[in-house]
Amino acid sequence: MQKKSLSGLSVLDLLYDSPPYASYFRRLPVLETRDLILRPLNKADADDLFAWQSDAEVARYVLWQPHQSVAESREYVRGMRSLYRRGLPSSWGIVKRSSGRVVGSVGVMWISAENRSAEVGYSLARPYWNRGYMTQALSAVLRSLFEDLDLNRVEGQCDIRNPASGRVMEKCGMRLEGVLRGRIFNKGEFIDTALYAAVRNR
Ligand SMILES: CC(C)(COP(=O)(O)OP(=O)(O)OC[C@H]1O[C@@H](n2cnc3c(N)ncnc32)[C@H](O)[C@@H]1OP(=O)(O)O)[C@@H](O)C(=O)NCCC(=O)NCCS
């Protein structure tokens, strides 16, 4: 439940410190790479999303549970569109150019105007793993965050048992800064995470 503050901002808005960036998230830029188009999600994407959001292997190291029905993927899209409308940190759908299908997502988990920093997260359908797709997608997002939002620092975290994710961040120019022990409680256990970051001019 969100409460409205006197300024008209919701608690969620304040938590994410996003108002300076609201116009960016209200109208996420379309980002293009060799094989992919990153664009806002819409209702018609729910079936494509369910195809991989229902895969327990994809969900193994992320903070969401595999979807049990397409209704959950529809709800995910509704939630995402609500974030777009409110100008809050949100995700792009990753569309494979050759098929037009939404094969993954990549997005901003939180953003801080005070520190000009943000955290990214991403997932891709299993049939497309290890083809360099997430490296393309994350590179495009990092470029946009640094160039369009003038951020100073972008972080990403992965379960230390998920080296493919760490490798993606490394290939995108992010550096391993350390392991955060028991940083996240996920799927019934405390997880050690590897923290990566890209920092402007460093
Ligand atoms: C992690 C994930 C996004 C990677 O996407 P992807 O498109 O396959 O990534 P890329 O192809 O760009 O790069 C993967 C790299 O990891 C490497 N890799 C794959 N499995 C690996 C493993 N078990 N150990 C070490 N490296 C591994 C690949 O060899 C490749 O590196 P290389 O180009 O140097 O050979 C994808 O596997 C995924 O969506 N997983 C499920 C969701 C998830 O874990 N999201 C991240 C949460 S933090």
The ligand as a MOL file (V3000), in Angstrom:
LIG
                    3D

  0  0  0     0  0            999 V3000
M  V30 BEGIN CTAB
M  V30 COUNTS 48 50 0 0 0
M  V30 BEGIN ATOM
M  V30 1 C 23.0080 -14.3920 -16.8040 0
M  V30 2 C 22.4170 -14.1780 -18.1980 0
M  V30 3 C 21.6810 -12.8700 -18.2240 0
M  V30 4 C 23.5400 -14.1700 -19.2390 0
M  V30 5 O 23.0090 -13.7530 -20.4730 0
M  V30 6 P 23.6940 -14.1910 -21.8420 0
M  V30 7 O 23.0470 -13.4910 -22.9530 0
M  V30 8 O 23.7890 -15.6630 -21.8910 0
M  V30 9 O 25.1690 -13.5890 -21.6090 0
M  V30 10 P 26.3140 -13.4210 -22.7230 0
M  V30 11 O 26.1360 -14.4470 -23.7530 0
M  V30 12 O 26.3300 -11.9960 -23.1100 0
M  V30 13 O 27.6130 -13.7190 -21.8410 0
M  V30 14 C 27.6720 -14.8590 -21.0130 0
M  V30 15 C 29.1080 -15.1030 -20.5940 0
M  V30 16 O 29.1090 -15.9520 -19.4430 0
M  V30 17 C 29.9140 -17.0880 -19.7190 0
M  V30 18 N 29.3700 -18.2000 -18.9550 0
M  V30 19 C 28.2370 -18.8820 -19.1600 0
M  V30 20 N 28.0930 -19.8430 -18.2510 0
M  V30 21 C 29.1700 -19.7570 -17.4280 0
M  V30 22 C 29.5980 -20.4690 -16.2670 0
M  V30 23 N 28.8750 -21.4750 -15.7870 0
M  V30 24 N 30.7670 -20.1080 -15.6950 0
M  V30 25 C 31.5050 -19.0820 -16.1830 0
M  V30 26 N 31.1460 -18.3630 -17.2750 0
M  V30 27 C 29.9890 -18.7000 -17.8790 0
M  V30 28 C 29.8260 -17.2540 -21.1980 0
M  V30 29 O 30.8900 -18.0640 -21.6790 0
M  V30 30 C 29.9250 -15.8020 -21.6480 0
M  V30 31 O 31.2360 -15.2970 -21.5200 0
M  V30 32 P 32.2680 -15.2280 -22.7810 0
M  V30 33 O 31.6140 -14.3690 -23.8240 0
M  V30 34 O 33.5050 -14.6570 -22.2000 0
M  V30 35 O 32.4360 -16.6520 -23.2830 0
M  V30 36 C 21.4380 -15.3390 -18.5770 0
M  V30 37 O 22.1080 -16.5480 -18.3770 0
M  V30 38 C 20.1760 -15.3240 -17.7260 0
M  V30 39 O 19.2240 -14.6230 -18.0280 0
M  V30 40 N 20.1530 -16.1070 -16.6510 0
M  V30 41 C 18.9700 -16.2210 -15.8100 0
M  V30 42 C 18.6050 -14.9180 -15.1160 0
M  V30 43 C 19.7630 -14.3440 -14.3410 0
M  V30 44 O 20.5160 -15.0740 -13.7070 0
M  V30 45 N 19.9000 -13.0260 -14.3780 0
M  V30 46 C 20.9710 -12.3320 -13.6990 0
M  V30 47 C 20.6140 -12.0890 -12.2910 0
M  V30 48 S 21.9240 -11.2330 -11.4510 0
M  V30 END ATOM
M  V30 BEGIN BOND
M  V30 1 1 1 2
M  V30 2 1 2 3
M  V30 3 1 2 4
M  V30 4 1 2 36
M  V30 5 1 4 5
M  V30 6 1 5 6
M  V30 7 2 6 7
M  V30 8 1 6 8
M  V30 9 1 6 9
M  V30 10 1 9 10
M  V30 11 2 10 11
M  V30 12 1 10 12
M  V30 13 1 10 13
M  V30 14 1 13 14
M  V30 15 1 14 15
M  V30 16 1 15 16
M  V30 17 1 15 30
M  V30 18 1 16 17
M  V30 19 1 17 18
M  V30 20 1 17 28
M  V30 21 1 18 19
M  V30 22 1 18 27
M  V30 23 2 19 20
M  V30 24 1 20 21
M  V30 25 1 21 22
M  V30 26 2 21 27
M  V30 27 1 22 23
M  V30 28 2 22 24
M  V30 29 1 24 25
M  V30 30 2 25 26
M  V30 31 1 26 27
M  V30 32 1 28 29
M  V30 33 1 28 30
M  V30 34 1 30 31
M  V30 35 1 31 32
M  V30 36 2 32 33
M  V30 37 1 32 34
M  V30 38 1 32 35
M  V30 39 1 36 37
M  V30 40 1 36 38
M  V30 41 2 38 39
M  V30 42 1 38 40
M  V30 43 1 40 41
M  V30 44 1 41 42
M  V30 45 1 42 43
M  V30 46 2 43 44
M  V30 47 1 43 45
M  V30 48 1 45 46
M  V30 49 1 46 47
M  V30 50 1 47 48
M  V30 END BOND
M  V30 END CTAB
M  END
